[in-house]
Amino acid sequence: MELIKCDGIKKSFGEVDVLKEINFSIKKNESIGLVGNNGAGKTTLANIIFGKIKSDKGNIHKYIKNINIGYLAQSTSYKLNTNNFLDNVLVKNENPNEILKFTSNLGLDKVHMWNKERFKGLSGGEKTKLALANVWASKPDLLILDEPTNHMDFKGVEWLIEELKKFKKAILIISHDRYFLDKSVKRIIELEEGKINDYDGNYSYYREEKKRRYENKLHLFNVEKKKQEKIELEITKLKNWSEKAHRDSTKKASKLGNMIGAKEHFRKKAKKRDNQIKSKIKKLEKMKEESIEKPKEEQSINFGFYIPKNRGQRVIEAKSINKGYKDNKLFKDSSFYIKSGERIGLFGANGCGKTTLIKIILENEKLDSGDIWVSPSINIGYLSQELNDLNEEITTLELLESIDKLNTLARTLFANMGFDREMLKRPIKNLSLGERTRIKLATLILKRKDFLILDEPTNHLDLHSREKLEKALLDYKGTILVVSHDRYLLEKLCDKMLVFESNKIKRYERGFKGYKNKTKHDNLDLANELMIIENKITDILGKINDFLPEDEEYKRLDNEFKELIKQKKELKSNI
């Protein structure tokens, strides 16, 4: 049953037509992802559906009287303080306990006990969570979420995904988070050049299907172009024949002594050619009028933009990267990202390329191919396995004071990392490798590095020192990329993983423990089955281009393709 229908929606801002002709419906219990490039009009369309702004033309049909639409706007900017949240939200809301339950699930405990100063210091993520809890508790018939995972930590994202699965009303989500869309929606609506493209499936299906549609349109365009070229060639031949027939009507009739009917015979022949030419030209003109346009290739995106230091924003983006040495291929066709504030474990067998990847990020090595973008706004600190870049002649205290004064924050850090007064006074050359490791880590943190790359940081450390290191890193609020064979450190510290598998770098969202708990069935059987399905998909894509959409074989292949995509989607959700 339809809940809302957009009928011919148009919207312009000045001379820019943002929405040209929007037609689609939202059904009850339907989960939809709204995607498109920046500036495509996604938020504008959401505001029109919500009723915040009006369209220039078209109508929004609502099939429920007094429909309740809950809208979480992008980058929640309203001011939150004790009075407006406790009085205007908790007190006036019919379900204050529901709000408190949601905020607790999102990691915000005892909100009703927060004071004014606590509300003043809210982060963007906390504001988003409070706003989301308020919208959710209103029990809307349609829930519109505009970039809900921006600034949200992984726990909040996972909770939101699970809650959306249980939500029995309609959902419209605007998001650039591919993982989130794959897990939370079953239909994708794409805004492109002011119009709608509709896809039944999650984000991964949408990407596959969009590629297939492009290739199909390109095939049809090329077939049509060849037909037009064939007719143009036929017209050229007919014109040559017509000109010859006209010449013959004069010359040959003259040679035959102007016999009765000779001239008329050649004139009829010429006229027949002329009529054929007119028919072909008319056919060609009609074909051109009805022909499809050449499909546009997807825009190539350059990620060289400035990113502010907000948690949740991407600071590294790798796209189809490849690296090897002679016959040793370290990794190939690998794509991944790292967000600000994440703690990433870099995991793989010895010699797989972990240290090489770090050198590439630090611009000390070059890729064979592909692109890796590192935000110019991040300040990277690197702890290598080698500790030979410290001045061994000075004391630990002299080194640390040259970086920062011994304020309360620094003293707390030193205590957490096991520094005592006696150690601070000793020359660095007299320190053990474990002590030097802790010194190096302290210098990185005191230099206010917002991205730490740590290559085997627990090497040379005893158990007590490892515990101190773990506490310091858990308290650290920046981004961490760590290479370690210390399983306990990885389990305790890392909430995401970059894993080297089969000469590829793969990102895992469940942390080290989640990655290691994957069964042999997950890793082997499902992977093999997925490979077989992908091979079948490739085979169909190669065959389908030989047929037109109205052909029976095309329809059969198309149905088989859709079934395989469905199977692929189900397998991927289990891997």
Phi, psi and omega in degrees: 000134180287140177257314181219143177230129173265121187238101176064039183288129176230143179207131179235151172236106187067235180265003182264119176274102182281310178244120187261319182196088186258118179225113173193163181239152173245124180267162176298143177066014183266138177250117187237136171258129178255114186236167179158166180293164175301133181085005182288339178111017183297309181293325176300314179297318179299319179293327177291316178297318180291332180101009181285325175230161182256147175281158176286322178217162178093175184222152170253113180266125179246125188261008173237129179292135181054045181301138180259112179252121175263129187231116172264106183287157179290142177049065181313119188244359182292154181277134179245129172218179184303314185295307187287333178278309183293317184277312186277337182254300184292313185289316184280339181285142181289342183232062182298325179294327177296319179298315181295324178295316180295317180296323178295316178297331180274003176096010179250098186271144174052049180301324183294348180257000180292145177264179185299320181295324179296320179290327179294330184265019182294138174279170177299323179294321179293321177298318179299317181295317179296318179295319179296317179298319180296315180295316184298317183292343179285355178051064184285156172283329175227125180253118178253121180241117181257106183050058184292338183268359176300129179069001183270137180285171186297323179300316179295321179296314181296319178298316181297318178301314181294321180292323178295327177296327182271347183287123188262021178239182182284145181226133173235116186243126170260121183201149171253007181273103186296318179298315181297316179295319179300325185271344191241346183233158180238007178209139179242129172248121182255130173266119182218119180053041174080005181232169186257135166243129188250135180225128177271099181155178180276193186296317181298318177297318180302317181294318178296313184291323178296319177297317181296318180296320179299313182295324179293315179296321179295321177297314179297320178299316181292321177299315180296320180297319178295321178297318179295319179296324178295316179294320178299322177293320178296320179297317179299316179296316181297322178296320178295317179294322180296315179299320178295319180297321178294320179294319181296327181296338179261307186290306185294322177298324179292319179295327180279008177074029179054042177301150182301126176090347182295312181296319181296325179299312182289328176295319178296321178298317179294319180296322178299317177297318179299318179294323177295321179296313180301320180295317180294318180297318179297317179297318180296316179299320179294318178300318181292324178295322185264358185288153178279152177284154175295125182295143181278139175288151180296139183297135176279128185260133173256120184271023182278044179257163180279133176245124176293162185278066176252138178298139179101341179278146181286135179245343174222136178222116178253136184228110175052051184273148181223140178205137176198169176234112183053245183271357183263101179274113181283307177207153184218149173043049184253134179228136178198176178216161173228131179261153177300135178090352180280152174245105189255130171266131178256113194232140177170170181292160176303134178083006183282342177121015183296309181294325177297318178299319178299317179298325178293317178299322180278001180066027174263353176221158178246150176286155170286321176198170184093181183227140171228123181253129177243124183304130179290349183274348183271148181247104189269133170247134187239125173254106180274170177290336176272142183238039186262011181257016176263143175286107188284345186275341181266165178277165178299318181298317179297320179296312184291322180290336177287343180264314184202151177291154182282071178278183184299319180298316181294318180297320178297317178299313180300317180297317180296332183260009171084023176278136171238174185299320182297320180294321182297333184271349183278144174297147183298329181295341180265003181270152176287168178298323178296318178293322178294324177299316180293323177298314181298317178298319180297319180296322179297316183290319180291334176282006177058041173291130182261004176216113179258127172251116188242116180258104182052062184291339181269359174302137177077358183264139174279175185300317181297318181294325178297319178297320178295319179297314180302317181296317180297317181289326177292329178279341182290133187262000180273197180265141181231132169238115188235133171257124181200148170259008177276098185300320183296318178299315181297317181295320184281326188265317194267128177259354176220162180224142164248115189243133175274113180224128176050048179062028174226154175257119184242140178265132176243135187269351188259011179077181186293318181296317178297322179293314182290335180280356176297131184282166176300327178296319178299313189281330188250298185299311181294322180296318179295318180296321178296320180297319179298315180296317180297323177295320178296320179298316179299319180297317180295318180299329178287325183279323190294335181290349179274358184232159176266156183304331182278352179286144180295322179294324176299314181297320180295314179296322180296317178295320178294321178299313181298321179294320178294321177297321178297315178296320180297318180299316181294320178295316181299325180292342181258355181268000000 
